[in-house]
Amino acid sequence: MLSYPAAIPLSSRTLNHLADQIRNQRRSRWRRLDPGRQALLALAHLRNGDTYTRLAAGFAVGVATAWRYVQEAIALLATAAEDLNTALDRIRALAYTILDGTLVPIDRVADQRPYYSGKHRRHGVNVQVIADPVGRLVWASPALPGVVHDLTAARAHGIVDALTAASVKTFADKGYQGAGGTVRTPFKRHRHRPKLSRRQKAVNKAHTKIRACGERAIATLKTWKILTKLRCCPRRATTIVQAILVLHRVETSRYTR
């Protein structure tokens, strides 16, 4: 097995944060890797998507040890993740938000039917993403099976009710038609309205420009290569997304005040 050095596009601030969390939770000194190296190993898996076999070769540990270190770090980070009610303290200060859903692809599982998304024509889990007006990632929901529609997922997580109660105007795509509350969706043609008026088309065009910024938040989430395709039990997706949210806030806190 050959090993090679690799760069991780993260700051030392993020590495030190995770290392400190691991150091504070450790109950035994007898570990193959110190907290800093364990944090680096976990970040290589989450950010670069390095497999456990590559991590084991690069850090000179067993595959089982690499797996255990990554799972420990993910579980530790996930405990500090914000729920929607906590995130609302920051969301209320925004002029408006952008709501969108994304499918995180998964590997083959025994019971695949609940995870098949007809929209994307592949298996995965549904994650709802809230972005600010310039497209920065604010919050991401727990994962649901890919068969779940975006509007159903938003309602299941209480996103529509929470944003409406907070009086935060939210822009979403046509998949959220009928959400109600403060959620704004574009005009859609139907049998009683086969054609859109010029005004309605202009509104849809402006709506699309606003909502397009939300794609940046999804792209930010997908820069963590582990989400390119999850090769683990889909039930672990929520914990992974929560861990990434915590790391994202640590990484971007250098630029936000």
One Martini backbone bead per residue (centre of mass of N, CA, C, O) as a GRO file, in nm:
protein
  257
    1MET     BB    1   0.093   0.038   0.026
    2LEU     BB    2   0.046   0.362  -0.069
    3SER     BB    3   0.148   0.688   0.036
    4TYR     BB    4   0.020   1.036   0.071
    5PRO     BB    5   0.004   1.360   0.061
    6ALA     BB    6  -0.262   1.594   0.169
    7ALA     BB    7  -0.492   1.841   0.117
    8ILE     BB    8  -0.694   2.063   0.329
    9PRO     BB    9  -0.958   2.304   0.286
   10LEU     BB   10  -0.856   2.419   0.585
   11SER     BB   11  -0.821   2.547   0.888
   12SER     BB   12  -0.661   2.547   1.194
   13ARG     BB   13  -0.911   2.621   1.354
   14THR     BB   14  -1.069   2.359   1.298
   15LEU     BB   15  -0.861   2.161   1.402
   16ASN     BB   16  -0.841   2.274   1.695
   17HIS     BB   17  -1.133   2.237   1.772
   18LEU     BB   18  -1.147   1.928   1.741
   19ALA     BB   19  -0.906   1.858   1.921
   20ASP     BB   20  -1.024   1.977   2.182
   21GLN     BB   21  -1.274   1.796   2.193
   22ILE     BB   22  -1.119   1.529   2.209
   23ARG     BB   23  -0.943   1.592   2.459
   24ASN     BB   24  -1.192   1.637   2.660
   25GLN     BB   25  -1.312   1.323   2.601
   26ARG     BB   26  -1.085   1.166   2.690
   27ARG     BB   27  -1.006   0.851   2.885
   28SER     BB   28  -0.738   0.781   2.720
   29ARG     BB   29  -0.387   0.770   2.639
   30TRP     BB   30  -0.411   0.497   2.466
   31ARG     BB   31  -0.317   0.603   2.154
   32ARG     BB   32  -0.214   0.614   1.829
   33LEU     BB   33  -0.344   0.902   1.834
   34ASP     BB   34  -0.357   1.215   1.866
   35PRO     BB   35  -0.587   1.463   1.859
   36GLY     BB   36  -0.472   1.603   1.605
   37ARG     BB   37  -0.461   1.346   1.422
   38GLN     BB   38  -0.757   1.266   1.451
   39ALA     BB   39  -0.872   1.525   1.334
   40LEU     BB   40  -0.732   1.501   1.058
   41LEU     BB   41  -0.862   1.235   0.978
   42ALA     BB   42  -1.159   1.331   0.988
   43LEU     BB   43  -1.128   1.567   0.781
   44ALA     BB   44  -1.037   1.390   0.542
   45HIS     BB   45  -1.308   1.241   0.525
   46LEU     BB   46  -1.513   1.482   0.505
   47ARG     BB   47  -1.373   1.672   0.288
   48ASN     BB   48  -1.219   1.448   0.087
   49GLY     BB   49  -1.333   1.141   0.108
   50ASP     BB   50  -1.160   0.947   0.245
   51THR     BB   51  -1.092   0.641   0.297
   52TYR     BB   52  -1.015   0.406   0.531
   53THR     BB   53  -0.778   0.288   0.376
   54ARG     BB   54  -0.623   0.554   0.331
   55LEU     BB   55  -0.608   0.641   0.625
   56ALA     BB   56  -0.455   0.396   0.732
   57ALA     BB   57  -0.203   0.442   0.555
   58GLY     BB   58  -0.141   0.747   0.627
   59PHE     BB   59  -0.160   0.685   0.969
   60ALA     BB   60  -0.075   0.399   1.064
   61VAL     BB   61  -0.349   0.228   1.076
   62GLY     BB   62  -0.623   0.071   1.112
   63VAL     BB   63  -0.928   0.050   0.978
   64ALA     BB   64  -1.087   0.029   1.243
   65THR     BB   65  -0.952   0.277   1.373
   66ALA     BB   66  -1.037   0.486   1.165
   67TRP     BB   67  -1.340   0.445   1.203
   68ARG     BB   68  -1.353   0.512   1.507
   69TYR     BB   69  -1.238   0.802   1.492
   70VAL     BB   70  -1.455   0.919   1.308
   71GLN     BB   71  -1.707   0.852   1.478
   72GLU     BB   72  -1.624   1.012   1.727
   73ALA     BB   73  -1.609   1.291   1.591
   74ILE     BB   74  -1.896   1.307   1.481
   75ALA     BB   75  -2.050   1.270   1.750
   76LEU     BB   76  -1.921   1.514   1.891
   77LEU     BB   77  -2.019   1.734   1.692
   78ALA     BB   78  -2.332   1.676   1.687
   79THR     BB   79  -2.389   1.776   1.985
   80ALA     BB   80  -2.338   2.097   1.876
   81ALA     BB   81  -2.580   2.121   1.714
   82GLU     BB   82  -2.830   2.292   1.571
   83ASP     BB   83  -3.140   2.367   1.590
   84LEU     BB   84  -3.397   2.542   1.466
   85ASN     BB   85  -3.457   2.721   1.714
   86THR     BB   86  -3.166   2.826   1.738
   87ALA     BB   87  -3.133   2.936   1.443
   88LEU     BB   88  -3.361   3.159   1.465
   89ASP     BB   89  -3.190   3.379   1.602
   90ARG     BB   90  -3.050   3.439   1.318
   91ILE     BB   91  -3.286   3.444   1.110
   92ARG     BB   92  -3.444   3.700   1.215
   93ALA     BB   93  -3.210   3.903   1.100
   94LEU     BB   94  -3.314   3.852   0.827
   95ALA     BB   95  -3.471   3.955   0.545
   96TYR     BB   96  -3.433   3.661   0.418
   97THR     BB   97  -3.496   3.336   0.283
   98ILE     BB   98  -3.375   3.014   0.154
   99LEU     BB   99  -3.544   2.727   0.027
  100ASP     BB  100  -3.404   2.391  -0.003
  101GLY     BB  101  -3.339   2.085  -0.169
  102THR     BB  102  -3.138   1.780  -0.126
  103LEU     BB  103  -2.954   1.507  -0.263
  104VAL     BB  104  -2.795   1.240  -0.098
  105PRO     BB  105  -2.615   1.004  -0.197
  106ILE     BB  106  -2.623   0.645  -0.197
  107ASP     BB  107  -2.576   0.340  -0.134
  108ARG     BB  108  -2.652   0.033  -0.136
  109VAL     BB  109  -2.947  -0.120  -0.006
  110ALA     BB  110  -3.177  -0.338   0.092
  111ASP     BB  111  -3.395  -0.096   0.135
  112GLN     BB  112  -3.454   0.113  -0.143
  113ARG     BB  113  -3.736   0.243  -0.190
  114PRO     BB  114  -3.735   0.492   0.021
  115TYR     BB  115  -3.460   0.617  -0.142
  116TYR     BB  116  -3.614   0.682  -0.401
  117SER     BB  117  -3.586   0.938  -0.645
  118GLY     BB  118  -3.779   1.049  -0.902
  119LYS     BB  119  -3.647   1.323  -0.965
  120HIS     BB  120  -3.333   1.200  -0.968
  121ARG     BB  121  -3.301   0.891  -1.023
  122ARG     BB  122  -3.211   0.809  -0.719
  123HIS     BB  123  -3.040   0.735  -0.435
  124GLY     BB  124  -3.131   0.887  -0.110
  125VAL     BB  125  -3.128   1.189   0.084
  126ASN     BB  126  -3.317   1.437   0.244
  127VAL     BB  127  -3.216   1.789   0.248
  128GLN     BB  128  -3.270   2.084   0.416
  129VAL     BB  129  -3.204   2.428   0.311
  130ILE     BB  130  -3.079   2.729   0.462
  131ALA     BB  131  -3.051   3.061   0.337
  132ASP     BB  132  -2.928   3.352   0.271
  133PRO     BB  133  -2.936   3.621   0.050
  134VAL     BB  134  -2.617   3.527  -0.042
  135GLY     BB  135  -2.591   3.195   0.011
  136ARG     BB  136  -2.552   3.120   0.299
  137LEU     BB  137  -2.515   2.885   0.529
  138VAL     BB  138  -2.738   2.816   0.808
  139TRP     BB  139  -2.914   2.539   0.759
  140ALA     BB  140  -2.972   2.183   0.827
  141SER     BB  141  -3.138   1.902   0.807
  142PRO     BB  142  -3.244   1.623   0.861
  143ALA     BB  143  -3.265   1.310   0.728
  144LEU     BB  144  -3.451   1.174   0.459
  145PRO     BB  145  -3.590   0.994   0.251
  146GLY     BB  146  -3.591   1.037  -0.098
  147VAL     BB  147  -3.911   1.004  -0.138
  148VAL     BB  148  -3.939   1.267  -0.006
  149HIS     BB  149  -4.081   1.554  -0.029
  150ASP     BB  150  -3.999   1.873   0.020
  151LEU     BB  151  -4.260   1.968   0.160
  152THR     BB  152  -4.283   1.732   0.357
  153ALA     BB  153  -4.009   1.782   0.492
  154ALA     BB  154  -4.060   2.072   0.590
  155ARG     BB  155  -4.303   1.991   0.769
  156ALA     BB  156  -4.168   1.770   0.943
  157HIS     BB  157  -3.950   1.991   1.060
  158GLY     BB  158  -4.103   2.278   1.093
  159ILE     BB  159  -4.019   2.512   0.895
  160VAL     BB  160  -4.271   2.666   0.811
  161ASP     BB  161  -4.375   2.735   1.097
  162ALA     BB  162  -4.118   2.877   1.203
  163LEU     BB  163  -4.095   3.103   0.985
  164THR     BB  164  -4.379   3.215   1.031
  165ALA     BB  165  -4.355   3.279   1.338
  166ALA     BB  166  -4.093   3.473   1.263
  167SER     BB  167  -4.152   3.645   1.003
  168VAL     BB  168  -4.002   3.496   0.754
  169LYS     BB  169  -3.919   3.537   0.448
  170THR     BB  170  -3.959   3.282   0.183
  171PHE     BB  171  -3.779   3.125  -0.077
  172ALA     BB  172  -3.912   2.899  -0.331
  173ASP     BB  173  -3.996   2.651  -0.518
  174LYS     BB  174  -4.243   2.461  -0.676
  175GLY     BB  175  -4.223   2.226  -0.455
  176TYR     BB  176  -4.376   2.446  -0.236
  177GLN     BB  177  -4.654   2.434  -0.313
  178GLY     BB  178  -4.873   2.516  -0.042
  179ALA     BB  179  -4.726   2.602   0.223
  180GLY     BB  180  -4.746   2.884   0.311
  181GLY     BB  181  -4.730   3.156   0.480
  182THR     BB  182  -4.396   3.291   0.413
  183VAL     BB  183  -4.396   3.127   0.154
  184ARG     BB  184  -4.245   3.177  -0.168
  185THR     BB  185  -4.373   3.112  -0.494
  186PRO     BB  186  -4.409   3.052  -0.805
  187PHE     BB  187  -4.575   3.058  -1.076
  188LYS     BB  188  -4.820   2.815  -1.201
  189ARG     BB  189  -4.924   2.606  -1.425
  190HIS     BB  190  -5.265   2.516  -1.517
  191ARG     BB  191  -5.579   2.440  -1.623
  192HIS     BB  192  -5.677   2.737  -1.515
  193ARG     BB  193  -5.358   2.830  -1.610
  194PRO     BB  194  -5.203   2.796  -1.908
  195LYS     BB  195  -5.115   3.104  -1.876
  196LEU     BB  196  -4.893   3.360  -1.832
  197SER     BB  197  -4.842   3.659  -1.749
  198ARG     BB  198  -4.629   3.916  -1.768
  199ARG     BB  199  -4.618   3.963  -1.465
  200GLN     BB  200  -4.569   3.670  -1.376
  201LYS     BB  201  -4.303   3.637  -1.530
  202ALA     BB  202  -4.153   3.864  -1.381
  203VAL     BB  203  -4.178   3.741  -1.101
  204ASN     BB  204  -4.032   3.473  -1.165
  205LYS     BB  205  -3.762   3.600  -1.246
  206ALA     BB  206  -3.703   3.735  -0.973
  207HIS     BB  207  -3.728   3.478  -0.804
  208THR     BB  208  -3.493   3.321  -0.938
  209LYS     BB  209  -3.264   3.515  -0.860
  210ILE     BB  210  -3.296   3.472  -0.559
  211ARG     BB  211  -3.293   3.152  -0.542
  212ALA     BB  212  -3.009   3.096  -0.669
  213CYS     BB  213  -2.844   3.147  -0.407
  214GLY     BB  214  -2.916   2.872  -0.268
  215GLU     BB  215  -2.707   2.698  -0.430
  216ARG     BB  216  -2.459   2.781  -0.263
  217ALA     BB  217  -2.530   2.624  -0.005
  218ILE     BB  218  -2.527   2.346  -0.135
  219ALA     BB  219  -2.237   2.366  -0.240
  220THR     BB  220  -2.111   2.396   0.039
  221LEU     BB  221  -2.203   2.122   0.146
  222LYS     BB  222  -2.062   1.958  -0.105
  223THR     BB  223  -1.756   2.017  -0.030
  224TRP     BB  224  -1.816   1.772   0.136
  225LYS     BB  225  -1.726   1.473   0.001
  226ILE     BB  226  -1.898   1.272   0.167
  227LEU     BB  227  -2.170   1.382   0.005
  228THR     BB  228  -2.139   1.257  -0.277
  229LYS     BB  229  -2.132   0.954  -0.129
  230LEU     BB  230  -2.281   0.742   0.078
  231ARG     BB  231  -2.103   0.455   0.253
  232CYS     BB  232  -2.354   0.414   0.452
  233CYS     BB  233  -2.582   0.432   0.665
  234PRO     BB  234  -2.852   0.642   0.629
  235ARG     BB  235  -2.884   0.696   0.946
  236ARG     BB  236  -2.601   0.871   0.947
  237ALA     BB  237  -2.655   1.138   0.795
  238THR     BB  238  -2.739   1.335   1.017
  239THR     BB  239  -2.473   1.335   1.179
  240ILE     BB  240  -2.295   1.436   0.947
  241VAL     BB  241  -2.440   1.704   0.892
  242GLN     BB  242  -2.405   1.818   1.177
  243ALA     BB  243  -2.097   1.815   1.180
  244ILE     BB  244  -2.061   2.004   0.935
  245LEU     BB  245  -2.203   2.252   1.053
  246VAL     BB  246  -2.002   2.300   1.279
  247LEU     BB  247  -1.749   2.331   1.097
  248HIS     BB  248  -1.858   2.563   0.927
  249ARG     BB  249  -1.885   2.772   1.156
  250VAL     BB  250  -1.588   2.773   1.234
  251GLU     BB  251  -1.471   2.850   0.955
  252THR     BB  252  -1.667   3.121   0.911
  253SER     BB  253  -1.609   3.297   1.176
  254ARG     BB  254  -1.374   3.471   1.050
  255TYR     BB  255  -1.596   3.642   0.852
  256THR     BB  256  -1.793   3.677   1.097
  257ARG     BB  257  -1.970   3.926   1.330
   0.00000   0.00000   0.00000
